[in-house]
Amino acid sequence: MHRSCARLVAVVILFSAASLGCGAGAVELLPTNTCEGGNVPDCRDRCGKREGMPCYKLGWFHERGQEVDADFDRAMGLYQQSCEASWPQACRALGDLYWRGEKVGRNAKKAIEYWDRACTLGLDIACPTPLERDIADGKLMAVSRGNGSVSVSPMPNYQGPKPSTPSAPSTPSGPSAPSTPSLPTAP
């Protein structure tokens, strides 16, 4: 191959490799000066514009006292603002806080409402289970055992599911004689 053609092939190969990127997919680098990277001023600015994710992240920082002063009431307000902006993780966080009763009064019905909202917004892991719904409706009670486990039992006034009207038993059309197995005969 001629020397100039070889250079041209090498340039094309290098250009192609550079334009394709590394690996199977493109890599998106996020600068650390964004809320996603933990930049609190950017979170505050974007939360002020009613963006859900930055309000959630800022609430998370306030709840844990990371990067900002710990302020649970401020965290709750930011989670609420984020949930109203349709950020499902914030709705789930509010549901979790009300379910456990951590730093807020335990309110299972309110927890279910927030989990339902997160579920409707597409966060499947937040969808309440039938057991959680029964606890919130007062049909069952959950008691912490102290070792991290919880036992669930019916409430004293719980009558169980309403009995359905039994259907009439099916009757055979006539007596049937038991079948007798056929025995092999000797040759």
N, CA, C and O atoms as a DFTB+ gen file, in Angstrom:
748 C
 N C O
     1  1       0.857      -1.160       0.000
     2  2       0.000       0.000       0.000
     3  2       0.905       1.224       0.000
     4  3       1.964       1.235       0.628
     5  1       0.480       2.222      -0.695
     6  2       1.247       3.465      -0.772
     7  2       1.225       4.150       0.578
     8  3       0.248       4.058       1.322
     9  1       2.315       4.840       0.888
    10  2       2.488       5.465       2.196
    11  2       1.369       6.464       2.489
    12  3       0.877       6.472       3.618
    13  1       0.942       7.292       1.565
    14  2      -0.114       8.289       1.810
    15  2      -1.471       7.608       2.019
    16  3      -2.300       8.094       2.788
    17  1      -1.694       6.485       1.332
    18  2      -2.936       5.738       1.546
    19  2      -2.947       5.125       2.939
    20  3      -3.989       5.096       3.595
    21  1      -1.802       4.638       3.396
    22  2      -1.713       4.043       4.729
    23  2      -2.021       5.086       5.798
    24  3      -2.706       4.790       6.778
    25  1      -1.508       6.332       5.608
    26  2      -1.811       7.399       6.559
    27  2      -3.306       7.716       6.560
    28  3      -3.908       7.902       7.618
    29  1      -3.891       7.773       5.381
    30  2      -5.311       8.076       5.271
    31  2      -6.149       7.015       5.983
    32  3      -7.112       7.350       6.674
    33  1      -5.792       5.735       5.821
    34  2      -6.502       4.654       6.501
    35  2      -6.348       4.790       8.010
    36  3      -7.319       4.613       8.746
    37  1      -5.155       5.098       8.479
    38  2      -4.910       5.255       9.905
    39  2      -5.736       6.413      10.477
    40  3      -6.292       6.290      11.568
    41  1      -5.821       7.537       9.751
    42  2      -6.595       8.695      10.206
    43  2      -8.083       8.338      10.266
    44  3      -8.775       8.703      11.216
    45  1      -8.566       7.629       9.255
    46  2      -9.974       7.236       9.243
    47  2     -10.278       6.315      10.417
    48  3     -11.313       6.459      11.066
    49  1      -9.381       5.369      10.693
    50  2      -9.582       4.447      11.814
    51  2      -9.579       5.210      13.130
    52  3     -10.442       4.975      13.976
    53  1      -8.637       6.110      13.320
    54  2      -8.581       6.894      14.553
    55  2      -9.817       7.772      14.704
    56  3     -10.380       7.862      15.795
    57  1     -10.245       8.419      13.625
    58  2     -11.419       9.276      13.675
    59  2     -12.668       8.455      14.012
    60  3     -13.502       8.872      14.815
    61  1     -12.777       7.292      13.388
    62  2     -13.925       6.429      13.658
    63  2     -13.945       5.978      15.104
    64  3     -14.992       5.999      15.751
    65  1     -12.793       5.571      15.615
    66  2     -12.720       5.109      17.003
    67  2     -13.058       6.244      17.961
    68  3     -13.736       6.018      18.963
    69  1     -12.602       7.452      17.674
    70  2     -12.870       8.592      18.539
    71  2     -14.350       8.972      18.510
    72  3     -14.915       9.355      19.535
    73  1     -14.968       8.868      17.350
    74  2     -16.375       9.259      17.266
    75  2     -17.307       8.209      17.848
    76  3     -18.425       8.535      18.247
    77  1     -16.870       6.948      17.906
    78  2     -17.706       5.902      18.463
    79  2     -17.703       5.897      19.981
    80  3     -18.674       5.444      20.587
    81  1     -16.663       6.379      20.604
    82  2     -16.586       6.364      22.056
    83  2     -16.069       5.026      22.541
    84  3     -15.732       4.154      21.740
    85  1     -16.008       4.867      23.842
    86  2     -15.483       3.635      24.428
    87  2     -16.624       2.731      24.837
    88  3     -17.665       3.209      25.288
    89  1     -16.449       1.474      24.690
    90  2     -17.416       0.504      25.199
    91  2     -18.700       0.452      24.397
    92  3     -18.786       0.960      23.280
    93  1     -19.692      -0.177      24.999
    94  2     -20.947      -0.441      24.306
    95  2     -21.831       0.794      24.199
    96  3     -22.643       0.878      23.277
    97  1     -21.704       1.730      25.086
    98  2     -22.575       2.893      25.061
    99  2     -21.826       4.153      25.417
   100  3     -20.715       4.107      25.945
   101  1     -22.439       5.267      25.126
   102  2     -21.806       6.543      25.432
   103  2     -21.800       6.768      26.940
   104  3     -22.709       6.328      27.644
   105  1     -20.798       7.439      27.416
   106  2     -20.663       7.751      28.833
   107  2     -20.970       9.229      29.006
   108  3     -20.388      10.075      28.327
   109  1     -21.876       9.535      29.908
   110  2     -22.221      10.926      30.171
   111  2     -21.519      11.362      31.446
   112  3     -21.748      10.801      32.518
   113  1     -20.667      12.361      31.321
   114  2     -19.958      12.888      32.482
   115  2     -20.722      14.099      33.006
   116  3     -20.986      15.047      32.266
   117  1     -21.069      14.057      34.274
   118  2     -21.765      15.168      34.892
   119  2     -20.769      15.981      35.708
   120  3     -20.044      15.430      36.536
   121  1     -20.733      17.267      35.481
   122  2     -19.815      18.081      36.286
   123  2     -20.246      18.087      37.743
   124  3     -21.428      17.946      38.057
   125  1     -19.277      18.251      38.619
   126  2     -19.580      18.224      40.049
   127  2     -20.248      19.512      40.519
   128  3     -20.612      19.626      41.690
   129  1     -20.411      20.480      39.625
   130  2     -21.053      21.724      40.029
   131  2     -22.561      21.678      39.811
   132  3     -23.211      22.722      39.759
   133  1     -23.118      20.485      39.685
   134  2     -24.567      20.338      39.543
   135  2     -25.144      19.740      40.819
   136  3     -24.418      19.204      41.656
   137  1     -26.442      19.839      40.948
   138  2     -27.128      19.243      42.095
   139  2     -26.910      17.732      42.102
   140  3     -26.711      17.138      43.162
   141  1     -26.946      17.106      40.920
   142  2     -26.721      15.661      40.832
   143  2     -25.369      15.272      41.413
   144  3     -25.218      14.184      41.969
   145  1     -24.399      16.146      41.287
   146  2     -23.069      15.892      41.831
   147  2     -22.917      16.315      43.282
   148  3     -21.833      16.169      43.846
   149  1     -23.981      16.840      43.910
   150  2     -23.928      17.212      45.317
   151  2     -23.743      18.694      45.569
   152  3     -23.479      19.081      46.708
   153  1     -23.870      19.544      44.556
   154  2     -23.694      20.978      44.703
   155  2     -24.964      21.582      45.315
   156  3     -25.985      21.712      44.640
   157  1     -24.888      21.944      46.587
   158  2     -26.046      22.450      47.326
   159  2     -26.585      23.755      46.735
   160  3     -27.801      23.882      46.594
   161  1     -25.740      24.735      46.381
   162  2     -26.299      25.963      45.788
   163  2     -27.093      25.678      44.500
   164  3     -28.126      26.304      44.262
   165  1     -26.618      24.742      43.677
   166  2     -27.359      24.398      42.469
   167  2     -28.695      23.739      42.833
   168  3     -29.712      23.992      42.186
   169  1     -28.687      22.894      43.869
   170  2     -29.937      22.272      44.327
   171  2     -30.920      23.349      44.779
   172  3     -32.097      23.308      44.421
   173  1     -30.438      24.310      45.566
   174  2     -31.306      25.387      46.061
   175  2     -31.886      26.198      44.904
   176  3     -33.078      26.505      44.877
   177  1     -31.013      26.540      43.945
   178  2     -31.447      27.340      42.806
   179  2     -32.517      26.595      42.001
   180  3     -33.552      27.168      41.662
   181  1     -32.270      25.343      41.704
   182  2     -33.204      24.562      40.889
   183  2     -34.474      24.207      41.671
   184  3     -35.554      24.119      41.087
   185  1     -34.352      24.004      42.975
   186  2     -35.542      23.743      43.795
   187  2     -36.424      24.994      43.815
   188  3     -37.651      24.895      43.806
   189  1     -35.795      26.160      43.841
   190  2     -36.547      27.416      43.777
   191  2     -37.339      27.540      42.488
   192  3     -38.323      28.277      42.427
   193  1     -36.915      26.823      41.460
   194  2     -37.625      26.816      40.172
   195  2     -38.629      25.662      40.111
   196  3     -39.169      25.356      39.048
   197  1     -38.872      25.027      41.257
   198  2     -39.861      23.944      41.409
   199  2     -39.495      22.658      40.672
   200  3     -40.378      21.940      40.203
   201  1     -38.198      22.361      40.568
   202  2     -37.770      21.078      40.010
   203  2     -37.832      20.034      41.128
   204  3     -37.365      20.279      42.240
   205  1     -38.405      18.881      40.829
   206  2     -38.612      17.851      41.841
   207  2     -37.341      17.233      42.390
   208  3     -37.173      17.158      43.608
   209  1     -36.441      16.789      41.522
   210  2     -35.242      16.089      41.995
   211  2     -34.382      16.965      42.904
   212  3     -33.974      16.500      43.969
   213  1     -34.083      18.233      42.525
   214  2     -33.250      19.048      43.423
   215  2     -33.903      19.291      44.791
   216  3     -33.205      19.336      45.804
   217  1     -35.220      19.448      44.831
   218  2     -35.893      19.630      46.129
   219  2     -35.767      18.365      46.973
   220  3     -35.537      18.431      48.180
   221  1     -35.923      17.208      46.316
   222  2     -35.768      15.931      47.030
   223  2     -34.350      15.798      47.584
   224  3     -34.165      15.462      48.753
   225  1     -33.365      16.060      46.751
   226  2     -31.968      15.909      47.183
   227  2     -31.647      16.878      48.322
   228  3     -30.970      16.510      49.282
   229  1     -32.125      18.094      48.214
   230  2     -31.895      19.078      49.271
   231  2     -32.589      18.644      50.568
   232  3     -32.045      18.824      51.657
   233  1     -33.797      18.071      50.443
   234  2     -34.482      17.530      51.623
   235  2     -33.700      16.399      52.247
   236  3     -33.598      16.301      53.470
   237  1     -33.145      15.542      51.403
   238  2     -32.335      14.421      51.877
   239  2     -31.120      14.943      52.649
   240  3     -30.774      14.415      53.705
   241  1     -30.473      15.991      52.108
   242  2     -29.324      16.596      52.803
   243  2     -29.750      17.132      54.168
   244  3     -29.053      16.914      55.159
   245  1     -30.884      17.828      54.232
   246  2     -31.348      18.395      55.508
   247  2     -31.757      17.298      56.491
   248  3     -31.516      17.428      57.692
   249  1     -32.363      16.235      56.004
   250  2     -32.774      15.157      56.909
   251  2     -31.566      14.524      57.585
   252  3     -31.624      14.170      58.763
   253  1     -30.491      14.382      56.855
   254  2     -29.301      13.703      57.371
   255  2     -28.216      14.648      57.888
   256  3     -27.233      14.202      58.481
   257  1     -28.391      15.937      57.665
   258  2     -27.376      16.892      58.101
   259  2     -26.099      16.800      57.280
   260  3     -25.011      17.062      57.792
   261  1     -26.224      16.434      56.025
   262  2     -25.061      16.357      55.133
   263  2     -25.006      17.609      54.270
   264  3     -26.005      17.991      53.661
   265  1     -23.867      18.232      54.218
   266  2     -23.636      19.429      53.410
   267  2     -24.387      20.660      53.920
   268  3     -24.055      21.784      53.544
   269  1     -25.387      20.461      54.764
   270  2     -26.201      21.552      55.328
   271  2     -26.519      21.188      56.777
   272  3     -26.237      20.076      57.223
   273  1     -27.107      22.134      57.502
   274  2     -27.520      21.837      58.880
   275  2     -28.683      20.848      58.875
   276  3     -29.553      20.907      58.006
   277  1     -28.694      19.948      59.843
   278  2     -29.810      19.014      59.980
   279  2     -31.046      19.804      60.384
   280  3     -31.025      20.552      61.362
   281  1     -32.114      19.634      59.630
   282  2     -33.359      20.339      59.897
   283  2     -34.491      19.474      59.345
   284  3     -34.824      19.540      58.162
   285  1     -35.074      18.661      60.231
   286  2     -36.074      17.706      59.795
   287  2     -37.322      18.397      59.239
   288  3     -37.880      17.951      58.236
   289  1     -37.760      19.473      59.879
   290  2     -38.948      20.177      59.387
   291  2     -38.709      20.727      57.979
   292  3     -39.591      20.672      57.122
   293  1     -37.520      21.251      57.757
   294  2     -37.166      21.752      56.413
   295  2     -37.143      20.591      55.419
   296  3     -37.607      20.729      54.288
   297  1     -36.608      19.459      55.838
   298  2     -36.566      18.276      54.966
   299  2     -37.972      17.851      54.575
   300  3     -38.228      17.564      53.405
   301  1     -38.892      17.807      55.543
   302  2     -40.273      17.426      55.254
   303  2     -40.908      18.387      54.248
   304  3     -41.603      17.957      53.327
   305  1     -40.673      19.665      54.424
   306  2     -41.217      20.656      53.494
   307  2     -40.658      20.488      52.091
   308  3     -41.383      20.617      51.104
   309  1     -39.370      20.200      52.010
   310  2     -38.746      19.997      50.696
   311  2     -39.242      18.707      50.045
   312  3     -39.476      18.677      48.837
   313  1     -39.405      17.643      50.831
   314  2     -39.971      16.404      50.286
   315  2     -41.384      16.660      49.764
   316  3     -41.752      16.174      48.694
   317  1     -42.167      17.418      50.516
   318  2     -43.537      17.732      50.106
   319  2     -43.520      18.512      48.791
   320  3     -44.275      18.204      47.869
   321  1     -42.661      19.516      48.712
   322  2     -42.552      20.329      47.502
   323  2     -42.135      19.464      46.312
   324  3     -42.651      19.621      45.206
   325  1     -41.204      18.560      46.552
   326  2     -40.724      17.667      45.499
   327  2     -41.816      16.697      45.055
   328  3     -41.966      16.442      43.860
   329  1     -42.571      16.160      45.996
   330  2     -43.663      15.246      45.670
   331  2     -44.724      15.979      44.856
   332  3     -45.258      15.427      43.894
   333  1     -45.032      17.223      45.236
   334  2     -45.996      18.017      44.472
   335  2     -45.494      18.305      43.065
   336  3     -46.291      18.520      42.152
   337  1     -44.162      18.310      42.882
   338  2     -43.560      18.493      41.558
   339  2     -43.436      17.155      40.827
   340  3     -42.752      17.061      39.808
   341  1     -44.106      16.114      41.354
   342  2     -44.183      14.782      40.730
   343  2     -42.859      14.017      40.715
   344  3     -42.584      13.276      39.771
   345  1     -42.037      14.192      41.754
   346  2     -40.821      13.393      41.885
   347  2     -41.171      12.199      42.776
   348  3     -41.326      12.374      43.984
   349  1     -41.302      10.981      42.212
   350  2     -41.827       9.843      42.966
   351  2     -40.993       9.446      44.182
   352  3     -41.554       8.981      45.175
   353  1     -39.677       9.615      44.135
   354  2     -38.848       9.237      45.281
   355  2     -39.185      10.069      46.513
   356  3     -39.098       9.580      47.640
   357  1     -39.568      11.320      46.300
   358  2     -39.947      12.170      47.437
   359  2     -41.263      11.696      48.040
   360  3     -41.423      11.683      49.260
   361  1     -42.209      11.306      47.180
   362  2     -43.490      10.782      47.683
   363  2     -43.245       9.511      48.487
   364  3     -43.849       9.308      49.540
   365  1     -42.357       8.661      47.988
   366  2     -42.043       7.430      48.720
   367  2     -41.376       7.759      50.055
   368  3     -41.705       7.155      51.076
   369  1     -40.439       8.715      50.053
   370  2     -39.754       9.088      51.303
   371  2     -40.760       9.574      52.344
   372  3     -40.661       9.219      53.519
   373  1     -41.727      10.387      51.916
   374  2     -42.751      10.859      52.854
   375  2     -43.569       9.682      53.378
   376  3     -43.852       9.603      54.574
   377  1     -43.948       8.771      52.488
   378  2     -44.689       7.588      52.923
   379  2     -43.910       6.772      53.930
   380  3     -44.464       6.319      54.931
   381  1     -42.626       6.583      53.670
   382  2     -41.785       5.807      54.585
   383  2     -41.707       6.469      55.960
   384  3     -41.785       5.792      56.985
   385  1     -41.553       7.792      55.976
   386  2     -41.461       8.511      57.256
   387  2     -42.757       8.387      58.055
   388  3     -42.724       8.172      59.266
   389  1     -43.892       8.523      57.380
   390  2     -45.171       8.389      58.089
   391  2     -45.437       6.944      58.501
   392  3     -46.042       6.708      59.546
   393  1     -45.004       5.989      57.713
   394  2     -45.216       4.575      58.058
   395  2     -44.451       4.210      59.325
   396  3     -44.986       3.560      60.222
   397  1     -43.189       4.639      59.386
   398  2     -42.356       4.302      60.550
   399  2     -42.608       5.226      61.731
   400  3     -42.312       4.869      62.871
   401  1     -43.150       6.405      61.470
   402  2     -43.382       7.353      62.557
   403  2     -42.095       7.957      63.078
   404  3     -41.993       8.299      64.256
   405  1     -41.118       8.086      62.207
   406  2     -39.835       8.668      62.614
   407  2     -39.924      10.190      62.568
   408  3     -40.079      10.780      61.498
   409  1     -39.827      10.802      63.703
   410  2     -39.832      12.256      63.869
   411  2     -41.149      12.901      63.436
   412  3     -41.278      14.125      63.470
   413  1     -42.114      12.097      63.034
   414  2     -43.477      12.564      62.747
   415  2     -44.402      11.541      63.377
   416  3     -43.998      10.410      63.647
   417  1     -45.627      11.933      63.608
   418  2     -46.569      10.970      64.158
   419  2     -46.826       9.846      63.161
   420  3     -46.980      10.095      61.965
   421  1     -46.872       8.611      63.651
   422  2     -47.136       7.484      62.751
   423  2     -48.536       7.626      62.191
   424  3     -49.502       7.788      62.936
   425  1     -48.636       7.565      60.867
   426  2     -49.919       7.713      60.203
   427  2     -49.912       6.799      58.976
   428  3     -49.469       7.190      57.896
   429  1     -50.412       5.577      59.164
   430  2     -50.362       4.574      58.103
   431  2     -51.216       4.977      56.901
   432  3     -50.837       4.703      55.762
   433  1     -52.349       5.616      57.132
   434  2     -53.204       6.041      56.007
   435  2     -52.482       7.071      55.137
   436  3     -52.533       7.007      53.909
   437  1     -51.814       8.017      55.788
   438  2     -51.071       9.031      55.047
   439  2     -49.906       8.383      54.293
   440  3     -49.595       8.777      53.170
   441  1     -49.268       7.394      54.910
   442  2     -48.175       6.676      54.245
   443  2     -48.676       6.018      52.972
   444  3     -48.030       6.108      51.928
   445  1     -49.833       5.352      53.053
   446  2     -50.407       4.686      51.878
   447  2     -50.717       5.707      50.789
   448  3     -50.485       5.438      49.610
   449  1     -51.237       6.877      51.165
   450  2     -51.539       7.924      50.177
   451  2     -50.272       8.344      49.431
   452  3     -50.284       8.475      48.208
   453  1     -49.180       8.552      50.168
   454  2     -47.931       8.955      49.514
   455  2     -47.359       7.815      48.664
   456  3     -46.862       8.050      47.563
   457  1     -47.429       6.588      49.174
   458  2     -46.936       5.455      48.389
   459  2     -47.763       5.274      47.125
   460  3     -47.218       4.975      46.063
   461  1     -49.077       5.454      47.232
   462  2     -49.934       5.366      46.040
   463  2     -49.530       6.418      45.001
   464  3     -49.486       6.138      43.803
   465  1     -49.241       7.615      45.473
   466  2     -48.826       8.688      44.548
   467  2     -47.522       8.314      43.868
   468  3     -47.393       8.475      42.655
   469  1     -46.548       7.817      44.629
   470  2     -45.264       7.407      44.040
   471  2     -45.471       6.279      43.040
   472  3     -44.843       6.252      41.982
   473  1     -46.348       5.355      43.378
   474  2     -46.664       4.224      42.508
   475  2     -47.278       4.723      41.197
   476  3     -46.899       4.276      40.114
   477  1     -48.224       5.648      41.306
   478  2     -48.872       6.231      40.129
   479  2     -47.862       6.973      39.258
   480  3     -48.002       7.015      38.036
   481  1     -46.851       7.551      39.886
   482  2     -45.807       8.269      39.137
   483  2     -44.779       7.323      38.527
   484  3     -43.837       7.770      37.873
   485  1     -44.953       6.013      38.736
   486  2     -44.097       5.038      38.061
   487  2     -43.045       4.365      38.925
   488  3     -42.239       3.593      38.406
   489  1     -43.026       4.628      40.211
   490  2     -42.047       3.987      41.087
   491  2     -42.674       2.719      41.664
   492  3     -43.253       2.737      42.750
   493  1     -42.549       1.618      40.920
   494  2     -43.227       0.364      41.278
   495  2     -42.863      -0.144      42.667
   496  3     -43.703      -0.735      43.346
   497  1     -41.637       0.076      43.096
   498  2     -41.197      -0.422      44.406
   499  2     -41.961       0.264      45.543
   500  3     -41.972      -0.236      46.668
   501  1     -42.592       1.394      45.260
   502  2     -43.329       2.121      46.292
   503  2     -44.783       1.686      46.408
   504  3     -45.477       2.112      47.331
   505  1     -45.261       0.846      45.490
   506  2     -46.669       0.442      45.514
   507  2     -46.977      -0.323      46.795
   508  3     -46.292      -1.295      47.116
   509  1     -48.009       0.109      47.536
   510  2     -48.347      -0.568      48.796
   511  2     -48.839      -1.991      48.556
   512  3     -49.511      -2.273      47.564
   513  1     -48.497      -2.870      49.473
   514  2     -48.938      -4.262      49.393
   515  2     -50.322      -4.388      50.037
   516  3     -50.727      -3.508      50.795
   517  1     -51.050      -5.469      49.746
   518  2     -52.339      -5.681      50.418
   519  2     -52.188      -5.743      51.946
   520  3     -53.062      -5.266      52.669
   521  1     -51.103      -6.318      52.434
   522  2     -50.868      -6.378      53.877
   523  2     -50.736      -4.974      54.459
   524  3     -51.325      -4.677      55.499
   525  1     -49.961      -4.102      53.791
   526  2     -49.808      -2.727      54.270
   527  2     -51.152      -1.988      54.235
   528  3     -51.455      -1.200      55.130
   529  1     -51.940      -2.244      53.210
   530  2     -53.262      -1.612      53.117
   531  2     -54.172      -2.074      54.264
   532  3     -54.892      -1.266      54.850
   533  1     -54.136      -3.376      54.581
   534  2     -54.949      -3.894      55.687
   535  2     -54.525      -3.292      57.022
   536  3     -55.368      -3.018      57.876
   537  1     -53.240      -3.087      57.204
   538  2     -52.752      -2.447      58.434
   539  2     -53.247      -1.005      58.486
   540  3     -53.716      -0.547      59.528
   541  1     -53.145      -0.287      57.363
   542  2     -53.587       1.112      57.323
   543  2     -55.087       1.231      57.521
   544  3     -55.560       2.207      58.103
   545  1     -55.846       0.243      57.040
   546  2     -57.304       0.260      57.191
   547  2     -57.753      -0.199      58.572
   548  3     -58.950      -0.190      58.859
   549  1     -56.825      -0.598      59.432
   550  2     -57.172      -1.017      60.784
   551  2     -57.659      -2.444      60.883
   552  3     -58.201      -2.837      61.916
   553  1     -57.482      -3.223      59.844
   554  2     -57.903      -4.624      59.880
   555  2     -56.867      -5.496      60.586
   556  3     -57.212      -6.492      61.223
   557  1     -55.622      -5.120      60.472
   558  2     -54.528      -5.868      61.085
   559  2     -53.666      -4.916      61.883
   560  3     -53.644      -3.713      61.625
   561  1     -52.954      -5.465      62.857
   562  2     -52.004      -4.631      63.587
   563  2     -50.633      -5.269      63.501
   564  3     -50.481      -6.490      63.551
   565  1     -49.651      -4.414      63.372
   566  2     -48.267      -4.861      63.302
   567  2     -47.605      -4.478      64.616
   568  3     -47.715      -3.341      65.074
   569  1     -46.919      -5.439      65.213
   570  2     -46.243      -5.208      66.486
   571  2     -44.777      -5.521      66.306
   572  3     -44.412      -6.613      65.872
   573  1     -43.933      -4.555      66.643
   574  2     -42.494      -4.755      66.549
   575  2     -42.048      -5.654      67.682
   576  3     -42.451      -5.464      68.830
   577  1     -41.223      -6.625      67.366
   578  2     -40.749      -7.570      68.378
   579  2     -39.453      -7.131      69.048
   580  3     -38.993      -7.781      69.986
   581  1     -38.867      -6.050      68.582
   582  2     -37.648      -5.561      69.206
   583  2     -36.381      -6.107      68.582
   584  3     -35.324      -5.490      68.717
   585  1     -36.447      -7.228      67.912
   586  2     -35.255      -7.790      67.266
   587  2     -35.229      -7.438      65.779
   588  3     -34.476      -8.029      65.005
   589  1     -36.056      -6.473      65.393
   590  2     -36.113      -6.065      64.004
   591  2     -37.249      -6.719      63.236
   592  3     -37.572      -6.286      62.130
   593  1     -37.859      -7.752      63.800
   594  2     -38.965      -8.403      63.107
   595  2     -40.290      -7.807      63.581
   596  3     -40.360      -7.138      64.611
   597  1     -41.316      -8.064      62.815
   598  2     -42.646      -7.548      63.114
   599  2     -43.626      -8.704      63.027
   600  3     -43.551      -9.523      62.111
   601  1     -44.537      -8.769      63.973
   602  2     -45.605      -9.769      63.876
   603  2     -46.895      -9.040      63.519
   604  3     -47.122      -7.909      63.948
   605  1     -47.723      -9.692      62.740
   606  2     -48.985      -9.111      62.291
   607  2     -50.105      -9.992      62.789
   608  3     -50.054     -11.213      62.645
   609  1     -51.120      -9.378      63.376
   610  2     -52.271     -10.141      63.852
   611  2     -53.537      -9.326      63.607
   612  3     -53.479      -8.104      63.478
   613  1     -54.684     -10.008      63.544
   614  2     -55.942      -9.288      63.329
   615  2     -56.256      -8.384      64.511
   616  3     -55.900      -8.686      65.649
   617  1     -56.914      -7.292      64.235
   618  2     -57.373      -6.404      65.296
   619  2     -58.484      -7.132      66.049
   620  3     -59.167      -7.976      65.469
   621  1     -58.676      -6.818      67.332
   622  2     -59.698      -7.524      68.118
   623  2     -61.092      -7.476      67.500
   624  3     -61.842      -8.444      67.627
   625  1     -61.460      -6.390      66.839
   626  2     -62.798      -6.273      66.267
   627  2     -62.871      -6.749      64.818
   628  3     -63.920      -6.631      64.185
   629  1     -61.795      -7.274      64.295
   630  2     -61.761      -7.710      62.899
   631  2     -62.514      -9.022      62.749
   632  3     -62.202     -10.009      63.414
   633  1     -63.504      -9.022      61.873
   634  2     -64.343     -10.198      61.668
   635  2     -63.849     -11.081      60.528
   636  3     -64.408     -12.153      60.294
   637  1     -62.839     -10.661      59.833
   638  2     -62.370     -11.427      58.680
   639  2     -63.187     -11.071      57.455
   640  3     -64.098     -10.247      57.536
   641  1     -62.880     -11.670      56.342
   642  2     -63.632     -11.355      55.131
   643  2     -65.076     -11.820      55.263
   644  3     -65.363     -12.812      55.932
   645  1     -65.961     -11.105      54.630
   646  2     -67.381     -11.465      54.654
   647  2     -67.548     -12.814      53.959
   648  3     -67.029     -13.021      52.862
   649  1     -68.272     -13.730      54.600
   650  2     -68.450     -15.029      53.954
   651  2     -69.323     -14.879      52.718
   652  3     -70.299     -14.130      52.715
   653  1     -68.959     -15.591      51.686
   654  2     -69.770     -15.554      50.478
   655  2     -70.822     -16.645      50.577
   656  3     -70.667     -17.607      51.330
   657  1     -71.873     -16.488      49.824
   658  2     -72.935     -17.489      49.827
   659  2     -72.396     -18.738      49.145
   660  3     -71.943     -18.681      48.002
   661  1     -72.445     -19.864      49.843
   662  2     -71.882     -21.067      49.216
   663  2     -72.756     -21.507      48.055
   664  3     -73.980     -21.380      48.088
   665  1     -72.108     -22.019      47.046
   666  2     -72.865     -22.524      45.908
   667  2     -73.345     -23.927      46.240
   668  3     -72.777     -24.615      47.087
   669  1     -74.399     -24.331      45.555
   670  2     -74.965     -25.662      45.794
   671  2     -73.950     -26.712      45.377
   672  3     -73.296     -26.574      44.343
   673  1     -73.817     -27.759      46.176
   674  2     -72.848     -28.783      45.808
   675  2     -73.282     -29.470      44.516
   676  3     -74.470     -29.637      44.240
   677  1     -72.304     -29.851      43.759
   678  2     -72.631     -30.535      42.505
   679  2     -72.994     -31.984      42.818
   680  3     -72.378     -32.620      43.673
   681  1     -73.990     -32.489      42.122
   682  2     -74.419     -33.871      42.336
   683  2     -74.105     -34.675      41.089
   684  3     -74.271     -34.197      39.967
   685  1     -73.662     -35.871      41.294
   686  2     -73.363     -36.691      40.115
   687  2     -74.661     -37.038      39.393
   688  3     -75.728     -37.079      40.007
   689  1     -74.569     -37.285      38.102
   690  2     -75.758     -37.568      37.305
   691  2     -76.340     -38.938      37.608
   692  3     -77.511     -39.180      37.315
   693  1     -75.602     -39.790      38.153
   694  2     -76.104     -41.123      38.492
   695  2     -75.027     -41.905      39.194
   696  3     -73.862     -41.510      39.189
   697  1     -75.404     -43.013      39.799
   698  2     -74.374     -43.786      40.497
   699  2     -73.380     -44.355      39.490
   700  3     -73.732     -44.779      38.389
   701  1     -72.164     -44.343      39.909
   702  2     -71.144     -44.914      39.031
   703  2     -70.496     -46.080      39.760
   704  3     -70.155     -45.992      40.940
   705  1     -70.339     -47.142      39.045
   706  2     -69.734     -48.319      39.627
   707  2     -68.230     -48.155      39.627
   708  3     -67.667     -47.603      38.681
   709  1     -67.576     -48.621      40.663
   710  2     -66.120     -48.503      40.662
   711  2     -65.549     -49.369      39.549
   712  3     -66.021     -50.470      39.264
   713  1     -64.545     -48.833      38.959
   714  2     -63.926     -49.597      37.875
   715  2     -62.965     -50.607      38.462
   716  3     -62.308     -50.343      39.469
   717  1     -62.887     -51.749      37.837
   718  2     -61.960     -52.778      38.295
   719  2     -60.794     -52.833      37.324
   720  3     -60.971     -52.838      36.106
   721  1     -59.627     -52.873      37.879
   722  2     -58.463     -52.896      36.982
   723  2     -58.416     -54.228      36.246
   724  3     -58.802     -55.267      36.782
   725  1     -57.947     -54.178      35.039
   726  2     -57.793     -55.429      34.281
   727  2     -56.465     -56.048      34.669
   728  3     -55.456     -55.355      34.800
   729  1     -56.475     -57.323      34.846
   730  2     -55.268     -58.045      35.241
   731  2     -54.676     -58.725      34.003
   732  3     -55.400     -59.212      33.134
   733  1     -53.378     -58.742      33.948
   734  2     -52.776     -59.409      32.796
   735  2     -53.055     -60.926      32.875
   736  3     -53.103     -61.518      33.953
   737  1     -53.227     -61.497      31.736
   738  2     -53.467     -62.946      31.686
   739  2     -52.193     -63.647      31.300
   740  3     -51.352     -63.105      30.583
   741  1     -52.064     -64.875      31.792
   742  2     -50.856     -65.645      31.489
   743  2     -50.956     -66.185      30.065
   744  3     -52.057     -66.514      29.622
   745  1     -49.870     -66.287      29.347
   746  2     -49.921     -66.785      27.977
   747  2     -50.182     -68.262      27.882
   748  3     -50.249     -68.808      26.780
